[in-house]
Amino acid sequence: MIHKIEHTVVVASKNPVKIEAALRGFEKMFPDKTFSTLSISVSSEVADQPMSDEETFAGAVNRVNNAVKKHTEADFWIGIEGGVEIYGGELTAFAWVVVRSVDGLGKARSGTFFLPHAVATLVAQGMELGEADDIVFNKSNSKQESGAIGLLTNNVVDRMQLYEQAVVLALVRFKNEALYQPMEKEVDF
C-alpha cells in the first residue's frame, strides 16, 4: 500500500467558506496528494471592506505574509481577500487569492460581478459587503455562507465556488513549476 504524504495548507482566515475553497482548490489541482488545512486569524492590514483592486490584492498578500510569520511550518499558505471597486459608475465585487510556498508565489483574481444598487448604496455609506447583503436580502452572516454571489444567483454560483476557482488559478504556478522559474532577463510588460 502506498501512503500519500499529507501536505499542510495554512489558511489565513477562520471563515469556513475560505477554508473549504482552499481545500477544494488544492484537491482539484493535486488529486494525487493529501491535504490538511490549519486556519489561523491574521490581519489583512487593509480596511475591513477593501474598496479597490489594489487594496484587495494587498490584503491577500498581507494575509499570506502574516500567516507565514504566525505559523512557519507548512507546505503552503493561502490568503483570500474579497473586495469591491467602482467600475463604470457601478460597484463590482471580486476576490484575490495569493498562495505561497517556501519557494514560490501564486496569484489569481476571481470572477467579477456587479452589485445591485441597494447593496452598493450601503457599502458606499461605509458598510461591509456581507453586512449590506444581510440587510438587503434579510439574511444573517451571509459572508460565511453563500455570499453576495450566492444570494444573487440563487446559489447557481456561491462564494465558495467563486473562491475555489481563483484558488485553482493561483495554483497554476505550482502545477507547472518548470514554466515559472525565474527569468534570466527581465521582461517589460
C-alpha contacts under 8 A as a table, 3 or more apart, distances in Angstrom:
res1	aa1	res2	aa2	distance
4	K	32	D	7.84
4	K	33	K	6.19
4	K	34	T	6.24
5	I	33	K	6.86
5	I	34	T	6.39
6	E	33	K	6.98
6	E	34	T	4.76
6	E	35	F	5.30
6	E	36	S	6.77
7	H	33	K	7.53
7	H	34	T	6.12
7	H	35	F	4.74
7	H	36	S	6.28
7	H	74	A	7.50
7	H	75	D	5.86
7	H	76	F	7.92
8	T	35	F	5.83
8	T	36	S	5.13
8	T	37	T	5.85
8	T	38	L	7.23
8	T	74	A	5.16
8	T	75	D	5.27
8	T	76	F	6.47
9	V	23	L	7.93
9	V	35	F	6.86
9	V	36	S	6.16
9	V	37	T	4.79
9	V	38	L	6.26
9	V	74	A	6.22
9	V	75	D	6.08
9	V	76	F	4.73
9	V	77	W	5.55
9	V	78	I	7.20
10	V	37	T	5.72
10	V	38	L	4.79
10	V	39	S	5.79
10	V	40	I	7.17
10	V	67	A	7.15
10	V	71	H	7.75
10	V	74	A	6.63
10	V	76	F	6.23
10	V	77	W	4.60
10	V	78	I	6.25
11	V	14	K	7.75
11	V	18	K	7.67
11	V	19	I	6.18
11	V	22	A	7.26
11	V	37	T	6.63
11	V	38	L	6.02
11	V	39	S	4.69
11	V	40	I	6.33
11	V	67	A	7.68
11	V	77	W	5.99
11	V	78	I	5.07
11	V	79	G	6.39
12	A	39	S	6.04
12	A	40	I	5.31
12	A	41	S	5.93
12	A	42	V	6.05
12	A	63	R	5.70
12	A	64	V	6.33
12	A	66	N	7.97
12	A	67	A	5.67
12	A	77	W	7.21
12	A	78	I	6.01
12	A	79	G	5.22
12	A	80	I	7.45
13	S	18	K	6.94
13	S	19	I	7.22
13	S	39	S	5.72
13	S	40	I	5.45
13	S	41	S	5.01
13	S	42	V	6.77
13	S	79	G	7.45
13	S	80	I	7.88
14	K	18	K	7.76
14	K	19	I	7.22
14	K	39	S	5.52
14	K	40	I	5.97
14	K	41	S	5.82
15	N	18	K	5.49
15	N	19	I	6.40
15	N	144	Q	6.01
16	P	19	I	5.00
16	P	20	E	6.06
16	P	144	Q	6.30
17	V	20	E	5.31
17	V	21	A	6.10
17	V	144	Q	5.72
17	V	145	E	6.45
17	V	159	R	7.05
17	V	160	M	5.27
18	K	21	A	5.07
18	K	22	A	6.09
18	K	80	I	6.81
18	K	160	M	6.66
18	K	163	Y	7.13
19	I	22	A	5.23
19	I	23	L	6.30
19	I	37	T	7.31
19	I	39	S	6.95
20	E	23	L	5.16
20	E	24	R	6.04
20	E	160	M	6.96
21	A	24	R	5.25
21	A	25	G	5.99
21	A	160	M	5.22
21	A	161	Q	6.83
21	A	163	Y	5.78
21	A	164	E	4.37
21	A	167	V	7.15
22	A	25	G	5.23
22	A	26	F	6.29
22	A	78	I	7.45
22	A	163	Y	7.84
22	A	164	E	6.33
22	A	167	V	6.17
23	L	26	F	5.30
23	L	27	E	6.16
23	L	35	F	7.13
23	L	36	S	7.51
23	L	37	T	6.84
24	R	27	E	5.05
24	R	28	K	6.06
24	R	164	E	6.53
25	G	28	K	5.23
25	G	29	M	6.26
25	G	164	E	5.21
25	G	165	Q	6.89
25	G	167	V	5.31
25	G	168	V	4.94
26	F	29	M	5.27
26	F	30	F	5.89
26	F	31	P	7.89
26	F	35	F	7.43
26	F	167	V	7.49
26	F	168	V	6.92
26	F	171	L	7.54
27	E	30	F	5.23
27	E	31	P	5.14
27	E	33	K	7.30
27	E	34	T	7.37
27	E	35	F	7.19
28	K	31	P	5.61
28	K	168	V	7.41
29	M	168	V	6.37
29	M	171	L	7.19
29	M	175	K	7.18
30	F	33	K	5.58
30	F	175	K	7.82
31	P	34	T	7.62
40	I	67	A	7.20
42	V	63	R	6.15
42	V	66	N	6.15
42	V	67	A	6.34
43	S	62	N	7.34
43	S	63	R	6.09
43	S	66	N	7.01
44	S	47	A	7.95
44	S	58	A	7.81
44	S	59	G	4.57
44	S	60	A	6.69
44	S	61	V	7.91
44	S	62	N	5.24
44	S	63	R	4.87
45	E	59	G	6.29
45	E	62	N	6.52
45	E	63	R	7.90
46	V	49	Q	7.91
46	V	50	P	6.55
46	V	55	E	6.67
46	V	56	T	7.75
46	V	58	A	7.40
46	V	59	G	5.63
47	A	50	P	5.30
48	D	128	E	6.89
49	Q	82	G	7.93
49	Q	83	G	6.34
49	Q	84	V	7.62
49	Q	127	M	7.67
49	Q	128	E	5.22
49	Q	129	L	7.03
50	P	53	D	7.97
50	P	55	E	5.63
50	P	56	T	5.31
50	P	59	G	7.82
50	P	82	G	7.39
50	P	83	G	4.90
50	P	84	V	6.33
51	M	55	E	6.66
51	M	56	T	7.24
51	M	83	G	6.06
51	M	84	V	5.01
51	M	85	E	5.30
52	S	55	E	5.22
52	S	56	T	6.10
52	S	83	G	6.70
52	S	84	V	5.83
52	S	85	E	4.59
52	S	86	I	7.58
53	D	56	T	5.18
53	D	57	F	6.15
53	D	83	G	7.04
53	D	84	V	7.17
53	D	85	E	6.34
54	E	57	F	5.23
54	E	58	A	6.18
55	E	58	A	5.03
55	E	59	G	6.17
55	E	83	G	7.96
56	T	59	G	5.04
56	T	60	A	6.50
56	T	81	E	5.92
56	T	82	G	6.47
56	T	83	G	5.30
56	T	84	V	7.86
56	T	95	A	7.09
56	T	96	W	6.49
57	F	60	A	5.22
57	F	61	V	6.31
57	F	81	E	7.13
57	F	96	W	5.52
57	F	97	V	7.80
58	A	61	V	5.10
58	A	62	N	5.98
59	G	62	N	5.09
59	G	63	R	6.08
59	G	81	E	5.97
60	A	63	R	5.13
60	A	64	V	6.37
60	A	79	G	4.76
60	A	80	I	5.28
60	A	81	E	4.97
60	A	96	W	6.17
60	A	97	V	6.12
60	A	98	V	5.87
61	V	64	V	5.24
61	V	65	N	6.23
61	V	79	G	6.61
61	V	98	V	6.10
62	N	65	N	5.10
62	N	66	N	5.94
62	N	79	G	7.83
63	R	66	N	5.19
63	R	67	A	6.00
63	R	78	I	7.69
63	R	79	G	5.14
63	R	80	I	7.68
64	V	67	A	5.07
64	V	68	V	6.28
64	V	77	W	5.91
64	V	78	I	5.54
64	V	79	G	4.89
64	V	98	V	6.89
64	V	99	V	7.16
64	V	100	R	6.92
65	N	68	V	5.18
65	N	69	K	6.43
66	N	69	K	5.06
66	N	70	K	6.16
67	A	70	K	5.06
67	A	71	H	5.87
67	A	72	T	7.79
67	A	77	W	6.77
68	V	71	H	5.29
68	V	72	T	5.10
68	V	77	W	6.77
69	K	72	T	5.94
71	H	74	A	7.42
74	A	77	W	7.08
75	D	101	S	5.92
75	D	102	V	7.15
76	F	99	V	6.73
76	F	100	R	5.52
76	F	101	S	4.62
76	F	102	V	7.51
77	W	99	V	5.70
77	W	100	R	5.13
77	W	101	S	6.47
78	I	97	V	7.11
78	I	98	V	5.67
78	I	99	V	4.42
78	I	100	R	6.31
79	G	97	V	5.72
79	G	98	V	5.25
79	G	99	V	6.54
80	I	95	A	6.76
80	I	96	W	5.77
80	I	97	V	4.54
80	I	98	V	6.59
80	I	163	Y	7.77
81	E	95	A	5.35
81	E	96	W	5.37
81	E	97	V	6.61
82	G	93	A	7.40
82	G	94	F	5.79
82	G	95	A	4.00
82	G	96	W	6.47
83	G	93	A	5.82
83	G	94	F	5.63
83	G	95	A	5.71
83	G	96	W	7.97
84	V	91	L	6.55
84	V	92	T	5.37
84	V	93	A	4.41
84	V	94	F	6.33
85	E	91	L	5.64
85	E	92	T	5.35
85	E	93	A	6.69
86	I	89	G	5.93
86	I	90	E	5.34
86	I	91	L	4.44
86	I	92	T	6.05
87	Y	90	E	5.35
87	Y	91	L	6.18
87	Y	92	T	6.61
90	E	114	F	6.91
90	E	115	L	7.53
90	E	117	H	7.98
90	E	120	A	7.84
91	L	114	F	5.86
91	L	115	L	5.70
91	L	120	A	5.93
92	T	112	T	6.40
92	T	113	F	5.40
92	T	114	F	4.30
92	T	115	L	5.70
93	A	112	T	5.62
93	A	113	F	5.55
93	A	114	F	6.36
93	A	115	L	6.85
94	F	109	R	7.25
94	F	110	S	5.68
94	F	111	G	6.08
94	F	112	T	4.82
94	F	113	F	6.92
95	A	109	R	5.77
95	A	110	S	5.28
95	A	111	G	7.77
95	A	163	Y	7.09
95	A	166	A	7.98
96	W	107	K	7.43
96	W	108	A	5.96
96	W	109	R	4.47
96	W	110	S	6.30
96	W	166	A	7.43
97	V	107	K	5.76
97	V	108	A	5.40
97	V	109	R	6.14
97	V	110	S	7.75
97	V	163	Y	7.74
97	V	166	A	6.26
97	V	167	V	6.09
97	V	170	A	6.53
98	V	105	L	7.07
98	V	106	G	5.71
98	V	107	K	4.58
98	V	108	A	6.71
98	V	167	V	7.92
98	V	170	A	6.50
99	V	105	L	5.69
99	V	106	G	4.97
99	V	107	K	6.39
99	V	167	V	7.89
99	V	170	A	6.43
99	V	171	L	7.12
100	R	103	D	7.72
100	R	104	G	5.80
100	R	105	L	4.55
100	R	106	G	6.38
101	S	104	G	5.18
101	S	105	L	6.46
104	G	174	F	7.60
105	L	173	R	7.57
106	G	170	A	4.68
106	G	171	L	5.89
106	G	172	V	7.27
106	G	173	R	5.59
106	G	174	F	7.21
107	K	169	L	7.45
107	K	170	A	4.48
107	K	171	L	7.70
108	A	166	A	5.62
108	A	167	V	7.15
108	A	169	L	5.67
108	A	170	A	4.69
109	R	166	A	5.72
109	R	169	L	8.00
110	S	162	L	6.27
110	S	163	Y	6.31
110	S	165	Q	6.90
110	S	166	A	4.79
111	G	162	L	6.86
111	G	166	A	7.83
113	F	149	I	7.81
115	L	119	V	6.45
115	L	120	A	6.21
116	P	119	V	5.51
116	P	120	A	6.22
117	H	120	A	4.96
117	H	121	T	5.98
118	A	121	T	5.32
118	A	122	L	6.67
118	A	136	V	6.86
119	V	122	L	5.35
119	V	123	V	6.35
119	V	129	L	7.37
119	V	132	A	5.55
119	V	133	D	6.24
119	V	136	V	6.50
120	A	123	V	5.07
120	A	124	A	6.04
121	T	124	A	5.07
121	T	125	Q	6.40
122	L	125	Q	5.04
122	L	126	G	6.79
122	L	127	M	5.72
122	L	132	A	5.74
123	V	126	G	5.21
123	V	127	M	4.55
123	V	128	E	5.90
123	V	129	L	6.00
123	V	132	A	6.46
124	A	127	M	7.07
127	M	131	E	6.44
127	M	132	A	6.19
128	E	131	E	5.33
128	E	132	A	6.23
129	L	132	A	5.05
129	L	133	D	6.07
129	L	148	A	7.75
130	G	133	D	5.05
130	G	134	D	6.22
130	G	141	N	7.02
130	G	142	S	6.12
130	G	143	K	5.00
130	G	147	G	6.85
130	G	148	A	7.13
131	E	134	D	5.09
131	E	135	I	6.45
131	E	141	N	7.44
131	E	142	S	7.97
132	A	135	I	5.23
132	A	136	V	6.20
133	D	136	V	5.21
133	D	137	F	5.75
133	D	138	N	7.73
133	D	139	K	7.37
133	D	142	S	7.12
133	D	147	G	7.75
133	D	148	A	6.20
134	D	137	F	5.41
134	D	138	N	5.26
134	D	139	K	4.38
134	D	140	S	5.48
134	D	141	N	6.69
134	D	142	S	6.24
135	I	138	N	5.10
135	I	139	K	6.71
136	V	139	K	7.98
137	F	151	L	7.53
139	K	142	S	6.33
141	N	144	Q	5.87
141	N	145	E	7.07
142	S	145	E	4.90
142	S	146	S	5.96
142	S	147	G	5.07
142	S	148	A	7.46
143	K	146	S	6.60
143	K	147	G	4.57
143	K	148	A	7.43
143	K	159	R	7.88
144	Q	147	G	6.90
145	E	159	R	7.21
145	E	160	M	7.97
146	S	149	I	6.91
146	S	150	G	4.53
146	S	151	L	6.52
146	S	155	N	6.80
146	S	158	D	4.74
146	S	159	R	5.05
146	S	160	M	7.03
147	G	150	G	5.34
147	G	151	L	6.33
147	G	158	D	6.45
147	G	159	R	5.08
148	A	151	L	5.12
148	A	152	L	6.07
148	A	158	D	7.91
148	A	159	R	7.28
149	I	152	L	5.11
149	I	153	T	6.00
149	I	155	N	7.43
149	I	157	V	6.44
149	I	158	D	5.55
149	I	159	R	6.04
150	G	153	T	5.24
150	G	154	N	5.54
150	G	155	N	4.19
150	G	156	V	6.79
150	G	157	V	5.57
150	G	158	D	3.96
150	G	159	R	6.14
151	L	154	N	5.28
151	L	155	N	6.39
151	L	158	D	7.72
152	L	155	N	7.58
153	T	156	V	5.30
153	T	157	V	6.24
153	T	158	D	7.71
154	N	157	V	7.67
155	N	158	D	5.08
157	V	161	Q	6.11
157	V	162	L	6.79
158	D	161	Q	5.38
158	D	162	L	6.29
159	R	162	L	5.07
159	R	163	Y	6.16
160	M	163	Y	5.19
160	M	164	E	5.86
161	Q	164	E	4.91
161	Q	165	Q	6.28
162	L	165	Q	5.66
162	L	166	A	6.78
163	Y	166	A	5.13
163	Y	167	V	6.20
164	E	167	V	4.98
164	E	168	V	6.29
165	Q	168	V	5.09
165	Q	169	L	6.31
166	A	169	L	4.95
166	A	170	A	6.12
167	V	170	A	5.05
167	V	171	L	6.26
168	V	171	L	5.14
168	V	172	V	6.66
169	L	172	V	5.33
170	A	173	R	6.68
171	L	174	F	5.20
171	L	175	K	6.24
172	V	175	K	5.05
172	V	176	N	6.17
173	R	176	N	5.35
173	R	177	E	5.96
173	R	179	L	7.81
173	R	180	Y	6.16
174	F	177	E	5.19
176	N	179	L	5.64
176	N	180	Y	6.77
177	E	180	Y	5.34
177	E	181	Q	6.65
178	A	181	Q	5.72
183	M	186	E	6.52
